[in-house]
Amino acid sequence: MTVANGELLRLVVREESDVFLVRQRGRQVAAVVGLDAQDQIRVATALSDLGRELVRNSVTVAVAFWLRTRPSPALVVELTWRGDPPTGSGGGWDTARRLMDEVRPTENGLVLLKAVPARTELITSDVVGDLRDRIQTSGGGNSLDELRIQNQQLLETLEDLQTKTVGLERLNAELEETNQGVLALYQQLTDELEQTNQGVVALYAELDEKSARLRESAEARTRFWSNISHELRAPINSVVGLARLLGSTPETLDADQRHQVQLINHSGATLLALVNELLDTAKAESGSLVPVPAPVALDYVFAELRGTLQPTLRSAEVELVVDPLPPLPLLLSDETILVRILRNLLSNAVKFTERGEVRLSARHVPGSGDLRFVVRDTGIGIPVEEQDKVFEEFYQVPGPAQVGTTGTGLGLPYARTLAQLLGGELTLTSEPGVGTEVSLVLPLGGGEVVEDVRFGRALVVDGDAEARDRLRESLDGVAGHVLEAGDGRAALALAKRERPDLIFLSASTPLMSGSAILSVLRLDPDLREVPVVVVCGDDPGALARTMSGLGAALLDRSRTSAQTVRRAVREARVAVRAAVPR
């Protein structure tokens, strides 16, 4: 039967000689219950100092030794006395608290605990009795015996301390050597790190130099494209204009001549479109082509694309199909850029489809905020190994289909660049002999949207009367009343007097340049928030940065139309909000 506790020994301490006995018995009990030599000394010393403290205060103490089994094995020493309890202070009390695991006051005494190793056998009454017999048969001893034992323990402790001291000195020596090695390693790592840092600094310098060269190369390429586009556009516009002039007098031409003039006109328009793509691609790469989101009328966009591309079909065996639009959420994007993307995709499909159909469709992607436009054809298709290359600039898939077709290899790269500019994605799947499908996924859009509004008064400033007439016609539906000025000074006087809601001014206005007029407007408290569109050539150069800093939009004079004017007005409204603090 397991018992919770078992008393092993009981003593009474009345005088100094009893203190030696309680020390001796305490050590014997500790040994019998399984404590090691160090713990035996701790128990004996705690009882000795505490007993001496109590005897010095004339307190008679009964000392009982118990073996506790639960909750954990421990040697319990219970001290009880009669009368007023001691103060609980003094050297003996401090020693007991320091050497025993627990010192707990009771109503008429004190309990000391020292944990003992867990025992494997059950603590039965027979086991307690056997321990009690071993303690009682061990006998006591006199003061000299106890002193001799204490001296022996002190010698053993000193020897152990000496051994530990020697070991500690050896460890200190090894630690010193280790520290020296660590210091040497640290110095080595510091030197290596310094060399690495020098290499990194040199590498950064090299990278900066190469980055600068890459930027210069990109800027040179952009300038080259812009210059080439500018130089080519003037003669092409002349060719197209003369061809239109010839075509406008059909009574002076026979059928063959009219056909040839139509070919010239068509070829010139195609070439002009390619040049415009070069310039727009350069603008997109340089970051100067900024989309202006607005509600997109997809029905109008699809109708415009159908009307524009229907005459370009290669034969009567090819049909251009524009699927009816299903119910779609409102798309907020840049309509002009979207039209350019879809026109390029449809032009490519028409170019390489000899029979069958070219189909354009749009639908909402379920579970997302995207619209998906699909251009599918039944043309020659693209081999798998060529499908990634078609998005490289100037690359054209080699083959007999290229014979007799016009192009520079910029269509798909240009379309993908514009798609990314709108926050979308352009992907292509194709199978030779079956056809090609190009998918354009665009976000429905959000944030600040600049919708078209009708202005009360618009001021047009240009020294060329014909240019003012063209702008006035393009402003139909944008402004209710159009004011005109032929030079900068007259424009400022008219603006102060009439306070227009919108201003179009030429970059080369007589008497004052467009940038000078704009600077004066931005300093005037009454006119500083008026949207301004600066009309310039197709290569604005540094003028673009100046106008952007002054919160104005740019309009290419050669592309003046109702659509481009509306786009420029939206850009001007965005620019003035960003540049002029309110």
C-alpha positions, 0 to 999 in steps of 0.5 A: 500500500502506498502511503502519502508520507512517512516519518523517519526521525524526530529530535529535540534541540534545547542546547548547543550540543543538540545542534551537532546531533541535528546536523549529523542526523540531518546528513544521515537522513539525507544520505538514506533518502538518496540525496547526493553528497552536496545536497547532504551538506546543504541539508546539514548546514541549513539545520546547523545554522538554523538550530544554532540561531534558535538555541541562541534565542532560547527556543526549544525546537522539535525536529521531525524528518519526513519523506514526502511522495506526492506531488513530488518526492522531497525530504521534509524537515518540520521544526515546531516550538512553543511560545512566541515565534522567532523573528525570522531574521538572522544568519541561520534563517538566511542560510536555510533559505539559500540552501533549501528548496523551500522554507515555509512558515507554519502556525507554530513552526517552520517547514524545510523542503529538499527535493530528492531523486524520484524513486523507482519502487513504491514507498510503502510502510515497509520501505519507510520502516526500513529507512527508519531502522537504517537511520536509527542503527547508524547511531550518533556521535560526539562533537569531535566526530562531527567536527572531524566529518565537517573537516573531511567534507571541507577538505573534499570541497576544497579539493573539488574547488581546486580541481574546478579552479584548474579546469576553469583556468584551462578553459580560460586559456582555451577561451583566450586562444579561441578569442584570438582565433575569432579576432583573427577570423574577424579581421580576415572576414573584415578584410574580405568584406572590405574587398567585396565592398570595393568590388560591389562599388566598382560593379555599381559604378559599372552598372551605372555607366551601362545604365546611362549608356542604355538610357542614351541608346533608348533616347537616341532610338526614340529621337531617331524614330521621331525624326524619321516619322517627322521627316517622312510624314510631310512628303507622305501628307503631300502625296495623300493630299495630291491623290485626294485632289486628283480623286476629287475631279473624277470627270477629268480621269478615265476608269484606269486613271481613277483606279491608279489614283485610288491605289496611290491614295490607299498606299499613301494612307497605309504608309502614313499609318505605319509612320504614325505607328512608329511615332506612337510606339516611340512615345509609348516607350518614352512614357509621353503617351499617357492614357486618359480614361473615359467612358467608352462607347463600344457600339460606336467603336465596333461600327467605326472599325467595321466601316474602316476595315471593310474596304481592306478585305482581300477578296469577296471570299473573306467576310468581316464579322463584328458580333453584336455586343451583349449586355456589358458593364461600363468600360472606363479606358482610353478609347483612342488607344483601344481603337488603335489596338483593335485596328492593328489586330483586325488589319493583321487578320485581314492581311493574312486571311484569303478566305473565310472570315475575320471576327471581332467580339467582346464579352465580360470575363465571368467573376472578374472586373475585365472585358475580353476582346477577341479577334479570330480569323481563318487565315494561314496561322502561325507556327508554334515556334514563331508565336513568341517572335511575332511580338518582337519589333520588326520581326515578320514570319517568313513565308510566301504569305508575306509576298504582296503584303505591306508591313514593318513587323510593328503591328503586334508589338505596338498593340501589346505595348498599348495594351500594357499601357491600358493595364491589360494583356494581349495573348495569341494562339494560332494553328497553321492552316486553321487560323489565329486568335488574339485576345485582349483583356482590359480592366473595366477601369476605376479611379478618376474618370474624365468625362466629356463636358460641353464648355460655354466659351472656348478661345482659339489663338493662332496666327493662321486663319485656316488653322483657326477655322479647322479648330473651330469646326473640330470644337463643334459639340465641345464649346457653345461659343468660340472666340478667336485671336491672331496673336499672343497680346490680343489673346491675353487681353481677350482672355482677361475680358471674356474669361474663357472656359477652354483655350487652344493656342498655337505653340508659335503664336505671333508676338508671344510664344505659346509657352509665354502665354501659358506662363502668364495664364498660370500666374493670373488668379482668374485664369490659372485653372482654365484647361489649355491645349497647345497645338504644335507639330508632330515632334514637340521635343522639349516643349512637351516637358514645358507644357506638362510642367505648366499643366497643359496638353499637346495636340498634333496639328496634322491630326486635328479632328473632332476625336483628337480634340476631345481627347486633348481636352480631357488630357488638358483637364487632367493636366491642369488639376495635377499642376495647379494647386487648389 
